[in-house]
Every structure is written in structure tokens, then in C-alpha cells.
Amino acid sequence: MATTAGDVLLAYLDQQLDELRRHAPGVLAHQPEAVHQMRVAARRLRSLLASGAPLFEDDAAKPLRDELRWLSALLGAARDPAVVRERLEFLLAGEPEPLRGMAGPVSERIGEDLGAAAEEGFEAAVAALGGGRYAGLLAALERYLADPPLTARAAEAPARRLRKLVAKDKRRLRRRAAGLPGKDADDGGARDAGLHEIRKAAKRLRYSAELAASLPKRTGKKHAGKKRRRTAKRTAKSARKIQQLLGLHQDSVVARQRLAELSRRARDSGGNAFTYGRLHAKEEALAAAAERDFLDFWNSSSRPALGGLRTKQPPR
């Protein structure tokens, strides 16, 4: 039974390492869902190593976090093009009938371009999983979890210490929100980047709150423990909602970047870029809607759920 905060965190990290291993065969078999799940495990490992840094000596986990960032980016290159392709094909299907003929070549180019990008990403992931860098990462994680450089804080009671970790991640999220650039900043580029940072902070908070919510009832006084778990669950739920809303926004940012590149290629080859422009405008509208939904959520239900930490509201 886990009796300290360090025990709880290490047990969770060990579970995620098992998940990493479990989904690797699916990635090697070019299964998109396996890519997604393996990437989630890598992100959870990296996020909890960051949130749990006070429990480890001298930021000893930083090299592991750097390698997990590499693995997550690698898996993202195999999955993200398919997500963008599905998104753009859905928008193309909604084009008016007179424009669908014009969109035909566009659909083909989008399919070819993003299909090739996804295949290239899969091949890179497959090669990496069979290579020395990935094997080294697994070995390093195993060594770290078998003999972790724990601090005195890791010996504290789980409920108390994990509550502090969650509170720290809440403050981090609020700082990101308070520092969000205005809409006129850098033609929107800085604001898009700021919203992405808020999303990443929300994801980190979600994972630490989910860990706190997973503590068994016997880790604290009966009524106090029940209240703490309920609070942690609400926090995780709110953070997940922010992550989802701003995930839609970030998907649009990536899709617009791809559309801009496809449009440039079409113009350079003497083709028609009109449909790409229409899709870009639709993506801008979707991004604006996702941002509004985030701001509405943040300024209403998310603030009390994230717990009484005062900060100015994100600029509209």
C-alpha cells in the first residue's frame, strides 16, 4: 500500500511506463489509436515528472522529460496529419454544390499531402521505436523509478503533498491565463501561442488533479478525504474542459498553417487557391468560436472549480 506521496507518484509513473510499452506494438503495426494512446502515456509521464519535481532532487527528472518530449513530438507527427485531414475533408464536404467541382483537385491534394505526411510520421515512429534512443529512454525510466532521487517532501502524507502539487499547477494555469496577449498582438500569432500555453498548463493540472483524486479513502480522515477527492475531481474535470476547448483552437491553428502552405504551392504552380482561402476562413471562424467558448467557461464555471486563486481575467 502506498503510504507516502513519493509512493503514490512512483506507482502512477510505473503504470504509465507500462502503458508506453503496451501500445508500442500497435504503433509498429501502424494503428492510429495506438499512436494516440502511447502519446498520452508519454505526456502523462512527462507532466507528472514536472508537477512532481519538488519530490525529486535537483530536477533530476529533466533529462527524462526532454526525451519524453521528443517521443511525444515523434508520435504527434504520425497522428496529427490524419486529424487535420479529417477536419479539412469535413469542411470541404460542406462547400456549396457549385464549388464542389472546383474543390475536387483540392480534396485530392489535401489527401495526398496529409496522407504522405502521416505515412512519413509513421515510418519515423516505427524506426525510432526500434532504435537505441527509445530503448535508452525505457532503460532510463526503469532505473529512475527503481531508485528515485527522492527529497524529504516525498515522505509526506499523500493527500497533503499532492494537494500542494495541484495548487502549484493551478497557479501556473492562472499565470498563463493572466499573461494571455490581447487580440491585437502580433496579428494573432502571439495570442494563438498564449492560448496554446494555457492549454498545456490545463493539461498538466488535469493530470496532477486526476492523481490526487485517485487516492484511496484510507489515506486521510474519512470526511476530509472524501471532500478532497471530490475537489480534485472537479478540478480535473474543469482542466480537461479547458484542454478540450483549446485543443479545438490549436487544431485550427495547425490546419490553417497547412492550408497556407497548400495555397502557396497551388499559386506557385499556376493553380487556383480559391478553395483553400474559403477553408482558411472557415477555420478562422472555428478558432474564434473555440476561443469564445474557452473565455466564457473560464469566466464562469471554471473559476470556482479551479479554486479561489485570484487573477485578472484573460483579455477578450
Contacts in CASP RR format, 6 or more apart in sequence:
PFRMAT RR
TARGET T0000
AUTHOR 0000-0000-0000
METHOD contacts of the structure
MODEL  1
MATTAGDVLLAYLDQQLDELRRHAPGVLAHQPEAVHQMRVAARRLRSLLA
SGAPLFEDDAAKPLRDELRWLSALLGAARDPAVVRERLEFLLAGEPEPLR
GMAGPVSERIGEDLGAAAEEGFEAAVAALGGGRYAGLLAALERYLADPPL
TARAAEAPARRLRKLVAKDKRRLRRRAAGLPGKDADDGGARDAGLHEIRK
AAKRLRYSAELAASLPKRTGKKHAGKKRRRTAKRTAKSARKIQQLLGLHQ
DSVVARQRLAELSRRARDSGGNAFTYGRLHAKEEALAAAAERDFLDFWNS
SSRPALGGLRTKQPPR
1 218 0 8 1.000
2 8 0 8 1.000
2 11 0 8 1.000
2 158 0 8 1.000
2 219 0 8 1.000
3 158 0 8 1.000
4 154 0 8 1.000
4 155 0 8 1.000
4 156 0 8 1.000
4 157 0 8 1.000
4 158 0 8 1.000
5 55 0 8 1.000
5 153 0 8 1.000
5 154 0 8 1.000
5 155 0 8 1.000
5 156 0 8 1.000
5 157 0 8 1.000
5 158 0 8 1.000
5 160 0 8 1.000
5 161 0 8 1.000
5 162 0 8 1.000
6 55 0 8 1.000
6 148 0 8 1.000
6 150 0 8 1.000
6 154 0 8 1.000
6 155 0 8 1.000
6 158 0 8 1.000
6 161 0 8 1.000
7 158 0 8 1.000
8 158 0 8 1.000
8 162 0 8 1.000
8 211 0 8 1.000
8 215 0 8 1.000
9 48 0 8 1.000
9 52 0 8 1.000
9 55 0 8 1.000
9 154 0 8 1.000
9 162 0 8 1.000
9 211 0 8 1.000
10 145 0 8 1.000
10 148 0 8 1.000
12 48 0 8 1.000
12 211 0 8 1.000
12 214 0 8 1.000
13 45 0 8 1.000
13 48 0 8 1.000
13 49 0 8 1.000
13 141 0 8 1.000
13 145 0 8 1.000
14 145 0 8 1.000
16 41 0 8 1.000
16 44 0 8 1.000
16 45 0 8 1.000
16 48 0 8 1.000
17 41 0 8 1.000
17 45 0 8 1.000
17 138 0 8 1.000
17 141 0 8 1.000
17 142 0 8 1.000
17 145 0 8 1.000
19 37 0 8 1.000
19 38 0 8 1.000
19 40 0 8 1.000
19 41 0 8 1.000
19 44 0 8 1.000
20 38 0 8 1.000
20 41 0 8 1.000
20 42 0 8 1.000
20 45 0 8 1.000
20 138 0 8 1.000
21 138 0 8 1.000
23 34 0 8 1.000
23 35 0 8 1.000
23 37 0 8 1.000
23 38 0 8 1.000
23 41 0 8 1.000
24 34 0 8 1.000
24 38 0 8 1.000
24 129 0 8 1.000
25 34 0 8 1.000
26 34 0 8 1.000
26 35 0 8 1.000
27 34 0 8 1.000
27 35 0 8 1.000
27 38 0 8 1.000
27 75 0 8 1.000
27 78 0 8 1.000
27 122 0 8 1.000
27 125 0 8 1.000
27 126 0 8 1.000
27 129 0 8 1.000
28 126 0 8 1.000
28 129 0 8 1.000
30 122 0 8 1.000
30 126 0 8 1.000
32 79 0 8 1.000
32 82 0 8 1.000
35 75 0 8 1.000
35 76 0 8 1.000
35 78 0 8 1.000
35 79 0 8 1.000
35 122 0 8 1.000
35 125 0 8 1.000
36 79 0 8 1.000
38 75 0 8 1.000
39 72 0 8 1.000
39 75 0 8 1.000
39 76 0 8 1.000
39 79 0 8 1.000
42 68 0 8 1.000
42 71 0 8 1.000
42 72 0 8 1.000
42 75 0 8 1.000
43 68 0 8 1.000
43 72 0 8 1.000
43 203 0 8 1.000
43 207 0 8 1.000
44 207 0 8 1.000
45 64 0 8 1.000
45 68 0 8 1.000
45 141 0 8 1.000
46 64 0 8 1.000
46 65 0 8 1.000
46 68 0 8 1.000
46 69 0 8 1.000
46 72 0 8 1.000
47 203 0 8 1.000
47 204 0 8 1.000
47 207 0 8 1.000
47 208 0 8 1.000
48 207 0 8 1.000
48 208 0 8 1.000
48 211 0 8 1.000
49 56 0 8 1.000
49 61 0 8 1.000
49 64 0 8 1.000
49 65 0 8 1.000
49 68 0 8 1.000
50 61 0 8 1.000
50 65 0 8 1.000
50 204 0 8 1.000
51 165 0 8 1.000
51 168 0 8 1.000
51 169 0 8 1.000
51 204 0 8 1.000
51 207 0 8 1.000
51 208 0 8 1.000
52 165 0 8 1.000
52 208 0 8 1.000
53 59 0 8 1.000
53 61 0 8 1.000
54 151 0 8 1.000
54 153 0 8 1.000
54 164 0 8 1.000
54 165 0 8 1.000
54 168 0 8 1.000
55 150 0 8 1.000
55 151 0 8 1.000
55 153 0 8 1.000
55 154 0 8 1.000
55 161 0 8 1.000
56 148 0 8 1.000
56 149 0 8 1.000
56 150 0 8 1.000
56 151 0 8 1.000
56 154 0 8 1.000
57 149 0 8 1.000
57 150 0 8 1.000
57 151 0 8 1.000
58 149 0 8 1.000
60 144 0 8 1.000
60 149 0 8 1.000
61 144 0 8 1.000
63 140 0 8 1.000
64 137 0 8 1.000
64 140 0 8 1.000
64 141 0 8 1.000
64 144 0 8 1.000
67 133 0 8 1.000
67 137 0 8 1.000
67 140 0 8 1.000
68 137 0 8 1.000
70 133 0 8 1.000
71 128 0 8 1.000
71 134 0 8 1.000
71 137 0 8 1.000
74 121 0 8 1.000
74 124 0 8 1.000
74 125 0 8 1.000
74 128 0 8 1.000
75 125 0 8 1.000
76 121 0 8 1.000
77 117 0 8 1.000
77 120 0 8 1.000
77 121 0 8 1.000
77 124 0 8 1.000
77 125 0 8 1.000
78 118 0 8 1.000
78 121 0 8 1.000
78 122 0 8 1.000
78 124 0 8 1.000
78 125 0 8 1.000
79 118 0 8 1.000
80 254 0 8 1.000
81 114 0 8 1.000
81 115 0 8 1.000
81 117 0 8 1.000
81 118 0 8 1.000
81 121 0 8 1.000
82 114 0 8 1.000
82 115 0 8 1.000
82 118 0 8 1.000
83 251 0 8 1.000
84 114 0 8 1.000
84 251 0 8 1.000
84 254 0 8 1.000
84 255 0 8 1.000
84 258 0 8 1.000
85 110 0 8 1.000
85 111 0 8 1.000
85 114 0 8 1.000
85 115 0 8 1.000
85 118 0 8 1.000
87 251 0 8 1.000
87 255 0 8 1.000
88 110 0 8 1.000
88 114 0 8 1.000
88 255 0 8 1.000
88 258 0 8 1.000
88 259 0 8 1.000
88 279 0 8 1.000
89 107 0 8 1.000
89 110 0 8 1.000
89 111 0 8 1.000
91 279 0 8 1.000
91 282 0 8 1.000
91 283 0 8 1.000
92 100 0 8 1.000
92 103 0 8 1.000
92 106 0 8 1.000
92 107 0 8 1.000
92 110 0 8 1.000
92 275 0 8 1.000
92 279 0 8 1.000
95 103 0 8 1.000
95 275 0 8 1.000
95 278 0 8 1.000
99 275 0 8 1.000
99 278 0 8 1.000
102 272 0 8 1.000
102 274 0 8 1.000
102 275 0 8 1.000
103 275 0 8 1.000
105 272 0 8 1.000
106 262 0 8 1.000
106 275 0 8 1.000
106 276 0 8 1.000
106 279 0 8 1.000
109 262 0 8 1.000
109 265 0 8 1.000
109 266 0 8 1.000
110 262 0 8 1.000
113 258 0 8 1.000
113 262 0 8 1.000
114 258 0 8 1.000
128 134 0 8 1.000
148 154 0 8 1.000
153 161 0 8 1.000
154 161 0 8 1.000
157 219 0 8 1.000
157 220 0 8 1.000
158 215 0 8 1.000
158 219 0 8 1.000
159 212 0 8 1.000
159 215 0 8 1.000
159 219 0 8 1.000
159 220 0 8 1.000
159 224 0 8 1.000
159 225 0 8 1.000
159 228 0 8 1.000
162 208 0 8 1.000
162 211 0 8 1.000
162 212 0 8 1.000
162 215 0 8 1.000
163 212 0 8 1.000
163 228 0 8 1.000
163 232 0 8 1.000
165 208 0 8 1.000
165 212 0 8 1.000
166 205 0 8 1.000
166 208 0 8 1.000
166 209 0 8 1.000
166 212 0 8 1.000
166 232 0 8 1.000
166 235 0 8 1.000
167 309 0 8 1.000
169 201 0 8 1.000
169 204 0 8 1.000
169 205 0 8 1.000
169 208 0 8 1.000
169 209 0 8 1.000
170 205 0 8 1.000
170 235 0 8 1.000
170 306 0 8 1.000
170 307 0 8 1.000
170 309 0 8 1.000
171 309 0 8 1.000
172 201 0 8 1.000
172 204 0 8 1.000
172 205 0 8 1.000
173 198 0 8 1.000
173 201 0 8 1.000
173 202 0 8 1.000
173 204 0 8 1.000
173 205 0 8 1.000
173 239 0 8 1.000
173 242 0 8 1.000
173 306 0 8 1.000
174 306 0 8 1.000
174 309 0 8 1.000
174 311 0 8 1.000
175 311 0 8 1.000
176 194 0 8 1.000
176 197 0 8 1.000
176 198 0 8 1.000
176 201 0 8 1.000
177 198 0 8 1.000
177 298 0 8 1.000
177 311 0 8 1.000
177 313 0 8 1.000
177 314 0 8 1.000
178 311 0 8 1.000
178 312 0 8 1.000
178 314 0 8 1.000
179 194 0 8 1.000
179 314 0 8 1.000
180 191 0 8 1.000
180 194 0 8 1.000
180 195 0 8 1.000
180 198 0 8 1.000
180 314 0 8 1.000
180 315 0 8 1.000
181 188 0 8 1.000
181 190 0 8 1.000
181 191 0 8 1.000
181 194 0 8 1.000
181 315 0 8 1.000
182 190 0 8 1.000
182 191 0 8 1.000
182 315 0 8 1.000
183 191 0 8 1.000
183 315 0 8 1.000
183 316 0 8 1.000
185 191 0 8 1.000
192 249 0 8 1.000
192 253 0 8 1.000
192 287 0 8 1.000
195 246 0 8 1.000
195 249 0 8 1.000
195 250 0 8 1.000
195 291 0 8 1.000
195 294 0 8 1.000
196 246 0 8 1.000
196 249 0 8 1.000
196 250 0 8 1.000
196 253 0 8 1.000
198 242 0 8 1.000
198 246 0 8 1.000
198 294 0 8 1.000
198 314 0 8 1.000
199 242 0 8 1.000
199 243 0 8 1.000
199 246 0 8 1.000
199 247 0 8 1.000
199 249 0 8 1.000
199 250 0 8 1.000
202 239 0 8 1.000
202 240 0 8 1.000
202 242 0 8 1.000
202 243 0 8 1.000
202 246 0 8 1.000
203 239 0 8 1.000
203 243 0 8 1.000
205 235 0 8 1.000
205 236 0 8 1.000
205 239 0 8 1.000
205 306 0 8 1.000
206 236 0 8 1.000
206 239 0 8 1.000
206 240 0 8 1.000
206 243 0 8 1.000
209 232 0 8 1.000
209 233 0 8 1.000
209 235 0 8 1.000
209 236 0 8 1.000
209 239 0 8 1.000
210 232 0 8 1.000
210 236 0 8 1.000
212 228 0 8 1.000
212 229 0 8 1.000
212 232 0 8 1.000
213 229 0 8 1.000
213 232 0 8 1.000
213 233 0 8 1.000
213 236 0 8 1.000
215 225 0 8 1.000
215 228 0 8 1.000
215 229 0 8 1.000
217 225 0 8 1.000
217 226 0 8 1.000
217 229 0 8 1.000
219 225 0 8 1.000
234 305 0 8 1.000
235 305 0 8 1.000
235 306 0 8 1.000
235 307 0 8 1.000
237 305 0 8 1.000
238 301 0 8 1.000
238 302 0 8 1.000
238 305 0 8 1.000
238 306 0 8 1.000
239 306 0 8 1.000
241 297 0 8 1.000
241 302 0 8 1.000
242 294 0 8 1.000
242 297 0 8 1.000
242 298 0 8 1.000
242 302 0 8 1.000
245 290 0 8 1.000
245 293 0 8 1.000
245 294 0 8 1.000
245 297 0 8 1.000
246 290 0 8 1.000
246 294 0 8 1.000
247 290 0 8 1.000
248 286 0 8 1.000
248 287 0 8 1.000
248 290 0 8 1.000
249 287 0 8 1.000
249 290 0 8 1.000
249 291 0 8 1.000
249 294 0 8 1.000
252 283 0 8 1.000
252 284 0 8 1.000
252 286 0 8 1.000
252 287 0 8 1.000
252 290 0 8 1.000
253 287 0 8 1.000
255 283 0 8 1.000
256 280 0 8 1.000
256 283 0 8 1.000
256 284 0 8 1.000
256 287 0 8 1.000
259 276 0 8 1.000
259 277 0 8 1.000
259 279 0 8 1.000
259 280 0 8 1.000
259 283 0 8 1.000
260 276 0 8 1.000
260 280 0 8 1.000
262 276 0 8 1.000
263 273 0 8 1.000
263 276 0 8 1.000
263 277 0 8 1.000
263 280 0 8 1.000
264 273 0 8 1.000
266 272 0 8 1.000
266 273 0 8 1.000
266 276 0 8 1.000
267 273 0 8 1.000
295 314 0 8 1.000
295 316 0 8 1.000
298 313 0 8 1.000
298 314 0 8 1.000
299 313 0 8 1.000
299 314 0 8 1.000
END
